[in-house]
Amino acid sequence: MDHTKYCFHCGLDIAPTELIVFSDKNFCCNGCKTVFEIFSQNGLESYYDLEKSPGATPLSNSNKYDFLDNEKIVKRLLQFDEGNTQIVQLNIPHIHCSSCIWILENLRKLRPEISSSQVNFHEKTVRITFNSQTISLKELVCLLGAIGYEPYISLEDYDSGKKSEDKTLTYKLGVAFFCFGNIMLLSFPEYFEMKEYWLDQYRGFFRLLIFGLSLPSFFYSASGYYVAAYKSIRSRMLNIEIPIALGIVIMFVRSVVDITFDYGPGFFDSLTGLIFFMLLGKMFQIKTYSFLSFERDYKSYFPIAVTRITDAGEENIPIYEINPGDKLLIRNQELIPADGILVSAHAAIDYSFVTGESVPVMKECGDRIYAGGRLNGALIEMGVLQSVSQSYLTQLWSNEVFEKKAKRQFQSITDKVSHYFTPVLLALAFAGFGYWIFRNTDTAFNVFTAVLIVACPCALALTAPFTLGNMLRIYGRAKFYIKNATVIEQLAKVDTVVFDKTGTITSGKLSAITYEGSYLSDNKLGWIKNIVRASNHPLSRMLYDFLPEAKNLTVDKFEEIAGYGIDARVDGNAIRIGSAGFVGAKADVSLTQTVIYISINGIVMGKYIFHNQYREGLSGLFAALHPRYDIRVLSGDNEGERAVLETLLPKDTIMVFNQKPQQKLDYIKLLQIEGKRVMMVGDGLNDAGALAQSDVGIAISENVNVFSPACDAILDASQFSRLGELLALSKKAMLTIKWSFGLSLLYNVVGLTFALTGNLMPLVAAIIMPLSTITIVSFVTLMSNWYGRRIKQAANVVKYDKYHGLGQPRKVILNTQI
Amino acid sequence: MSVIYLLISISIIVAICFFIAFIRAVKTGQYEDDYTPSVRMLFDDELTKTPDKQLQTQAKKQI
């Protein structure tokens, strides 16, 4: 039987010593209990009825939002601000279920000053309308924090204007569908060509209506193709847009001529159908993950404001106003915004945002501390050396690759095919024209236009969007989120894969611990466990979790000397835990891992070694990738793990250590100059440059909702070992496209024989066009689903699900990452 | 037979009305969030729960 109790509010398992029972419910901490109390006092218990244990532990750090006292900052965060009505949109990463929506939309029951609030679930945002006369933004944010929905406010919110989404494609598609549908209906009488009296009577009226309906589609919906064709002619590239635009224009002109001289009904039905299907393909190719961002830079992670210490006291200033020489106050869990010197005695700084390394680094007074680190522990003072944009880390973003990336041209597979397709098509059209002109001038013009109409590469143009669009969705279900369709094409071309080490191939979170030295009895282990329990140092916490259960003993003397270790006395034994010098051991220089030494009564017993924990399936992944790809490991760390890596990875894997962010970028550039197509897999902000420089940059993320640097794709860390499969799938996608190109060319050949013999009736065109479209679309969808089926199956296995009680609950890390 | 002019004109006008409705729907952002409204519409019935009197008085005592 499983006796573990889960917290009624947040669903985490409760340590037996910390259990709080309140109104017959179990809680893991006072924070969770308080939230429950707040809700039940205000009649909001339905929160717990909608989903089981939906909450999160509230954070107690109330100083964190002091910067919201600064009017200037508040003004920039508000979306709307006039009189008694203020609107703010806040990003809340914890939003995950219907309970969250319910409670956030009922905020007005907690505070009547809030007039309304609306959640956007996909974007994980809440839009709150309130009256700042009675409740300030800071109070509002603190209220959210107090109920476990802490908003995530970053420099990005401060900077960017409100983005307006581009809806033109939706409008164009709507117009195209409207025209297409109505024209199809009105064209029916013509298809049957019955010589009925009344049909003939109204033919003129029908054709006029059809002509009128085709105008918006031709001039508005298809306008993008004319522009693209014009651009590609100017840049002397034979894009797929040229034959498309040519086909559309010719079709329209010929149809107009046909109906004005009463030669026939024209091709308006095929024309509007073509435009509609091509726009549909375009739409399908766009798969956006509104909760993800692929464009993040350091601004998304940096705070908006910091506390500056002046002679007059403390003040909150926007971080752009930090100048070298300023003195800043950094509190627990706050980010260090600029490079500087530590003024306080010591500090533990967690650089996991930057390097992926989770074990905090100890700094002493006078040490240099770099921007991007997060403070762990008591508040510190620091002196600023560089302004924010000039700091060691942020400087990286002044590199030109961040500008260039957007503009870089990539020749897609469709462009390549049309490179041959377009000239051949034009040659055929003119050859047909030349052949018929000596026999029959009328037929000659008919043939010329018919060739261009029937060969209009509708099916060709649809292949890639539908295949890649479908692939994006399949990848998305496998928790591999790709920015756009071109990334899949580039993925298929990659021949070199570069991995970052810390946080990418190591999991960055748990460290494996081993012990070397003299035997430690259970008694002694118990002493050590009791000592480290009192310490808040991250290594102590890890060691505490690692050691076996022991009964509680009183620690008679306990002294923690920062940067050295712990000096303690238990059961009359003097025990020292810490660095080699501190316990009196000889430091083993060959070891480059993190080590803690233990001495009991002056005798050095041994040492605990903290290893990097490699991700599951790492060796398998590398072995699978090795025959097909050139694999490299690029690390910002020292060579300490080289030996371990060599045993894990294929023999000739090239490993480069001690790489700074800029060096990583340059390394990728060098590989590219050698003619390699590089995929970079990284995680921290220090990889941002390399990710931007590489052909495909993939960010590994433990929690896709919260953290990832700018990249082309985001891979959920749990899927890391399947990277090889995902890469193979991209090749399959390209194969599907090639097959489908063959199929659509076949249709073109059939259509062209009709066209060249001068027999292309509007009805034939009206049949071939949708037929080819439907077969192509279903072919590529079936093929890509077939290839993707294994990926999907595996992704369906539920690993854990805290929110619905499936699998083993595990620590939710949302709050610590905010 | 001229009724056909009338009928077709009406049908086109109806179609245009729907088209305008679509454009308005896009403009007002109905296609931006397709999940939250579906959850929200189920809430209204559950709001009527009366607050727990006992807990409320307890809270007042604490204050």
Interface residues (C-beta under 8 A of the other chain):
Chain A: S23 E37 S40 Q41 N42 G43 E45 S46 D49 L50 S98 I101 W102 E105 N106 Q118 V119 N120 F121 H122 E123 E165 K167 T170 Y171 G174 V175 F178 G181 N182 L186 W198 Q201 Y202 F205 L209
Chain B: M1 I4 Y5 I8 I12 A15 F19 F22 I23 V26 K27 Y31 E32 D33 D34 Y35 T36 V39 R40 L42 F43 E46 L47 K49 T50 P51 D52 L55 Q56 A59
